Amino acid sequence: MVPKSIISLFAVMFIWELASYASDFVPGIIPIITTFFLLITDPTYLYNVSVSLARLGSGWAIGMILGTLLGILIGVSTQLRSYVLPVISAIFPIPKIALLPLFLIFFGLGETSKVITIFIGSFFPSIITAYSAVQRTPTQLIVLATSLSIMKAILSVRL
């Protein structure tokens, strides 16, 4: 017996194909699939995808690493938290894509502005996540670790 999800998928594709014959604005399924296979075999397309993935990977990795480190530091240090957390709380709600025109003005149209936009998109959520994780660590675990004379550096990594 054919699963219902497969039947519904083919029903939607059939209705879509019928709609493409009735309208000039809706492309048919067959031309979409044909174009997809033509694109994934085109070396130019594959090069552009690899460049985009490199941008995405570098911006995301830098944002996650720096954001996680800053989030842990904010969670551990009350003095740093009092200085940095208000600034982060003020900037975090701003849609990050709204900052793109500023990045284009300051960094130009090259790769830098694109990587920084991705960096900002991953930086702030990772700060908030790491800070929340440190804050939610049970105090009993911290007291236990300090009573066992575990160094602060190891304590922050292990907990």
VEXDREN-2710 file (C-alpha; in Angstrom, 1 decimal):
% VEXDREN-2710
k/r/px/py/pz
1/MET/0.0/0.0/0.0
2/VAL/1.3/3.5/-0.9
3/PRO/1.7/5.9/2.0
4/LYS/-0.8/8.8/2.2
5/SER/2.1/11.3/2.3
6/ILE/3.3/10.1/-1.2
7/ILE/-0.3/10.2/-2.5
8/SER/-0.8/13.8/-1.2
9/LEU/2.6/14.9/-2.7
10/PHE/1.7/13.6/-6.1
11/ALA/-1.8/15.1/-5.8
12/VAL/-0.3/18.5/-5.1
13/MET/2.2/18.1/-8.0
14/PHE/-0.7/17.1/-10.4
15/ILE/-2.8/20.2/-9.3
16/TRP/0.3/22.4/-9.7
17/GLU/0.9/21.0/-13.3
18/LEU/-2.8/21.6/-14.2
19/ALA/-2.5/25.2/-12.8
20/SER/0.5/25.8/-15.0
21/TYR/-1.6/25.1/-18.1
22/ALA/-4.2/27.6/-17.0
23/SER/-1.8/30.4/-16.1
24/ASP/1.2/32.0/-17.6
25/PHE/2.6/32.9/-14.2
26/VAL/2.8/29.4/-12.7
27/PRO/5.6/27.3/-14.1
28/GLY/5.0/23.7/-14.6
29/ILE/6.6/20.9/-12.5
30/ILE/8.4/19.3/-15.5
31/PRO/10.3/22.6/-16.6
32/ILE/11.2/23.1/-12.9
33/ILE/12.7/19.7/-12.6
34/THR/14.5/19.9/-15.9
35/THR/16.0/23.3/-15.0
36/PHE/17.0/22.0/-11.6
37/PHE/19.0/19.2/-13.2
38/LEU/20.5/21.5/-15.8
39/LEU/21.6/23.9/-13.0
40/ILE/23.2/21.3/-10.7
41/THR/25.4/20.1/-13.6
42/ASP/26.5/23.6/-14.6
43/PRO/30.0/24.3/-13.3
44/THR/29.3/28.0/-12.9
45/TYR/26.3/27.3/-10.6
46/LEU/28.3/24.8/-8.6
47/TYR/31.1/27.4/-8.2
48/ASN/28.6/30.1/-7.0
49/VAL/27.0/27.6/-4.5
50/SER/30.5/26.8/-3.1
51/VAL/31.3/30.5/-2.7
52/SER/28.0/31.1/-0.9
53/LEU/28.6/28.1/1.3
54/ALA/32.1/29.4/2.2
55/ARG/30.6/32.8/3.1
56/LEU/27.9/31.2/5.2
57/GLY/30.3/28.8/6.9
58/SER/32.9/31.4/7.8
59/GLY/30.4/34.0/9.1
60/TRP/28.5/31.4/11.1
61/ALA/31.6/29.8/12.6
62/ILE/33.2/33.1/13.6
63/GLY/29.8/34.3/15.0
64/MET/29.2/31.1/17.0
65/ILE/32.7/30.9/18.4
66/LEU/32.9/34.5/19.5
67/GLY/29.3/34.7/20.6
68/THR/29.6/31.5/22.7
69/LEU/32.8/32.7/24.3
70/LEU/31.3/36.1/25.1
71/GLY/28.1/34.5/26.4
72/ILE/30.1/32.3/28.8
73/LEU/32.2/35.3/30.0
74/ILE/29.0/37.3/30.6
75/GLY/27.5/34.4/32.5
76/VAL/30.5/33.9/34.7
77/SER/31.5/37.5/35.4
78/THR/29.0/39.8/37.1
79/GLN/31.1/42.8/36.4
80/LEU/31.3/42.1/32.7
81/ARG/27.6/41.3/32.6
82/SER/26.8/44.7/34.0
83/TYR/28.7/46.4/31.2
84/VAL/27.9/44.2/28.2
85/LEU/24.4/42.8/28.7
86/PRO/22.6/46.1/28.4
87/VAL/24.3/46.8/25.1
88/ILE/23.5/43.3/23.8
89/SER/19.9/43.6/25.0
90/ALA/19.5/46.9/23.1
91/ILE/21.0/45.6/19.9
92/PHE/19.5/42.1/19.9
93/PRO/15.9/43.0/18.9
94/ILE/17.1/45.0/15.8
95/PRO/16.5/42.9/12.7
96/LYS/20.0/42.0/11.5
97/ILE/19.2/42.4/7.9
98/ALA/18.2/46.0/8.6
99/LEU/21.9/46.6/9.4
100/LEU/23.0/45.5/5.9
101/PRO/22.9/49.0/4.4
102/LEU/25.3/50.1/7.1
103/PHE/27.6/47.2/6.4
104/LEU/27.5/48.0/2.7
105/ILE/28.4/51.7/3.4
106/PHE/31.3/50.8/5.8
107/PHE/32.6/47.6/4.2
108/GLY/31.6/47.9/0.5
109/LEU/30.0/45.5/-1.8
110/GLY/32.6/42.7/-1.4
111/GLU/32.7/39.6/0.6
112/THR/33.3/41.4/3.9
113/SER/29.9/42.9/4.2
114/LYS/28.2/39.6/3.4
115/VAL/30.3/37.7/5.9
116/ILE/29.7/40.3/8.6
117/THR/25.9/40.1/8.0
118/ILE/26.0/36.4/8.5
119/PHE/28.3/36.8/11.5
120/ILE/25.9/39.3/13.2
121/GLY/23.0/36.9/12.5
122/SER/24.7/34.1/14.4
123/PHE/26.6/36.1/17.0
124/PHE/23.8/37.5/19.1
125/PRO/21.7/34.3/19.4
126/SER/24.8/32.4/20.4
127/ILE/25.6/35.0/23.1
128/ILE/22.1/34.7/24.5
129/THR/22.1/30.9/24.4
130/ALA/25.5/30.6/26.1
131/TYR/24.6/33.2/28.7
132/SER/21.3/31.4/29.5
133/ALA/23.1/28.0/29.7
134/VAL/25.6/29.4/32.2
135/GLN/22.8/31.1/34.2
136/ARG/20.8/27.9/34.3
137/THR/23.6/25.8/35.6
138/PRO/22.5/24.5/39.1
139/THR/24.3/26.2/41.9
140/GLN/24.7/22.9/43.6
141/LEU/27.0/21.7/40.8
142/ILE/29.1/24.9/41.0
143/VAL/29.4/24.5/44.8
144/LEU/30.3/20.8/44.5
145/ALA/32.9/21.6/41.9
146/THR/34.5/24.4/43.9
147/SER/34.5/22.2/47.0
148/LEU/36.4/19.6/45.0
149/SER/39.0/22.3/44.2
150/ILE/38.3/22.2/40.4
151/MET/40.0/25.2/38.7
152/LYS/37.7/27.9/37.4
153/ALA/38.8/27.3/33.8
154/ILE/38.0/23.6/34.0
155/LEU/34.8/24.4/35.9
156/SER/33.4/26.7/33.2
157/VAL/34.2/24.1/30.5
158/ARG/32.9/21.0/32.4
159/LEU/29.7/22.5/33.6
END
